[in-house]
Amino acid sequence: MIEQSVDIPGRDGPIATYIVHPERGGAHPIVVFLMDAPGIREELRDMCRRIAATGYYVMLPALYHRQGVVENLDLSAMPEAQIRERWQALMNTLTIPLVMADCEAILDFADRDPAASNGPAGAVGYCMSGPYAINLAAVHPERVAAAASIHGVRLVTDGPDSPHLVARKAKAELYFGCAEIDDHAPLEMVQVLETTLKADKVRAEVELYPDARHGFVFPSRPAFHKPSAERHWERLLDLFARNLRQRVTRI
């Protein structure tokens, strides 16, 4: 595997980005991996490696770069309430347009790297970034062929960029992996999401993970649920294989 950490020029300053891809067999389809609230850490890099090992050029941008945060902060000495406040404050600095600008910059960087395919790309977002992955597919329907939201939040909002609304603009195959027990995306929200996607005839699947809680994918979280985490890997890698692996290109 080839790994690198680069500062990619962005609209609002350099975007610290971890990139990993196989040594052989390129060019590799791009997968944009969008972080959860705690931010960049080895746990996320390991997840990127798992995707890359199956044949992808995976990019993990530090979305808090505007706040000068490029690596997960060690907050272990803080009370849990203060940790949540810190994460919430950082999350509140992000907007869908800001994240889309970052994604534009990293895709532009990848398009100049011979190791990356200039064909269809994929995206996956966890927790706070679920809506970002779906919006990326909607903003770039000609480029993003597969996008997934895994225990994503704010799946149904009053805004015009709500995932349940913008999904109709995407040409990608979309996947929503939702925890059965999730205060951030309660079952009522998931039902509205699924009903709207079906009404709009969006090529999407909404899957409920029984007995799983918000954050079930991450081994370091108390909510980790190994059967659900492994199911998510099966669904995610199948999604990318169906939509990205058949059309690898480099001109």
N, C-alpha and C positions, 0 to 999 in steps of 0.2 A: 504494500500500500504506500502511496505517496501522500504525505500530509504537509500542509503549510499554513501559516498564519500570516495574513497580509492585511495591510491597511488600504482599502479600496477608496479612491476619491469619491466622495458623495456630495450632494447639494449643500449639506450642512456640516461638512467636515469629513475626515477619514472614517470609514466604517471598518472596524476590526472584524475580520472574517476568517473563520476556520474553514479550510478546504481539504477534502480527502477524496481520493479516487484510486482505482487499481493501477498497478504499474503497467499492465499489458492490456491489449485488446481495445484501445481507444479508437476513435473518440467516444466518450461516455456521455449518455444522456444526463442532463442537469437535473438535480433535485434541490430545491430551496427548502431548507429546514429552518423553521421559525420557532424560536425559543419560547418557553413558558415564563411565568413571572419571575422566578428566582434568578434567571439569567444564565449566562454562559458558565459551564462547569464541565468537569471531566465526564460526568454522567451523560451529558448531551453529546459530547464528542464520541463517546462509546456508541451511542445510538447512531450517530452519523457513520461511524466505521461499519456498523452492521449493515446499513443500507449500501454503502460504497462497496463492500465486499461482494455484493451481488451484481456489480457492474455499473455503478453510477458515480457521477461527479457531484459530490454533495457539498453544499455551501451553507454555513451556519453564521449569519451576521449577528454582531452584538447590537441589538436594537436600542440599548440604552447609551449608545456612544455619545449622544448629544449632552448627556449628563456626566460624561467622563467615566462611565462605568463600563468596562469591557470584560470583566470577569465577575462571577458571582461573589458577592461580599460575604465574608465570614460573620454571620450574625448570631452564631450559636450562643454567645454570652448574653444576648438580649432576651428579655421575656417574650413569650410567643406573641403577645398583643403588639409589642413594638416591632417585631419582625414583620407581622402582617401590615402594619402601618407603613413600614419602609417599602415593602413590595408595592403596596397600593399607590404610594406617592410616585414611584418610578413608573408603574403602569399608566398612571394618569398623564404622564408626559408624552405618551404615544397617541397617535391618531392613525386612522387608516391611510390618509394621504401621505403622512410622514413615512410610514412603513412601505407604502408603494414606491415612494421616491428612493428609498434604500434598495428595494428589490430591483428597480430599474438600473441602479448603479452596479449592483453585483452581477446582474445578467449581462450588462454591457462588458464588464470585465471578463466574464466567462466566454463571451463571444470572441474574444481576442486570444483565448488560450486554446492551442491545438488539442489539448487533452479533453476538452469539453465539446460535445456535439452541439451543432447549431440547429438541431432539429427540435422536436417537441420536448418540453420540459415538464417537470412535476413539482409539486409543492405539498408540504405538510406543516400544519401548525398545531401546537399543543396548548391547551388551556386558553390563555389570553390571545394566543396567535391563531386559534381556529378561524376566526373571522378574517384574519389577514390572508390566510392561504386561499380561502374562497374568493375574497376580493381580488387577489392576484389573478386567479383564473378568469374572473369577470373583466378585469382591466386589460388582460392580454389573451383574449380568446383564440387568437391566431397562433399563440406560442405555448400556452400552458394546456397540456392534454390530460392531466390528472391532478387532482387536488384533494387533500384530506384534512378534515378537522377532527382531532382526537380530544375527547372531553373538552370541547371548545365552550367558551362562554359567550354571552351576548349574541346568541344565534338568531334571536328575534328581537329587534328593537324598532323604535319609531323612525329611525333614520333612513335616508335613501340608500345607504350603503350596508343596510342590515343583510347578513348572509342569506336569509330566507327570501329576500327580494332580488339581490344582485345575482344570485345563482342562475337566474333565467338568461343572463347575458353571457354566461360561460358556454363554451363548446366542449369543455373538458368533462370527463367522467368524474363525478364528485362522490366523496364518501364521508359520512358523518358517524363517528364512533362515539356513542353517548353512554355515560354511566347511568345505571338505574337509580343510584342514590347520589344526587348532585344538587346542592343548593344553588350553585351557579348556573345550572341549566336544568331546571326542574322538568318533570315529565310533561307538564302542561306546555312548556316551551317547545319541547321536542315534538309534541303532537302537532302544534301549529306549524313548525318547520316541515314536518313530513307531509302534512296536508297541503301546504303551499307548494312544495316541490312537485307533488303529484299533479296538482291543478295546473301548474305551469309546464308540465311535461318535461321537467328537467331530468337529464340522465344522471341520476343520483341514487344512492342507497343511504338510508338512515338505519343504523343498527344499534339496538339497545343491549348493553352488556349487563346481564343479570348479576345482582349482588355486588356489583362494582361501584366504587365511590370515585369522586373527583380526584384525579391524579393517580389512577390505578396503574398507569404504565411505568411509573418511576420506582425503581427498586429502593431508593433512599427515602421514599415517602411512607408514612404510616398506612396510607391507603393502598399501597402496592398489592395487586391481586394477580398472581402469576398466570393463572389460566387466561384471564382477560388480556393481560399484557401480551402473551404469546398469540392469542387470537388476533390482536391488533396487528402484530407483525405479519401474520399470514395474510390478512386483508390488505395491508399496505403494500407489501411486496407484490402481491397478485395485481393490485391496481396499477402499479408502475409497470409491471411486466406486460400487461395487456395493452397499455397505451404508449409506452416509451420504447420498449426494447425492439419492436418491429421496424422502427424507422430511424435508426441511428445514421446521422449524416455528418459530413464535414467537407466543406468545399475549399 
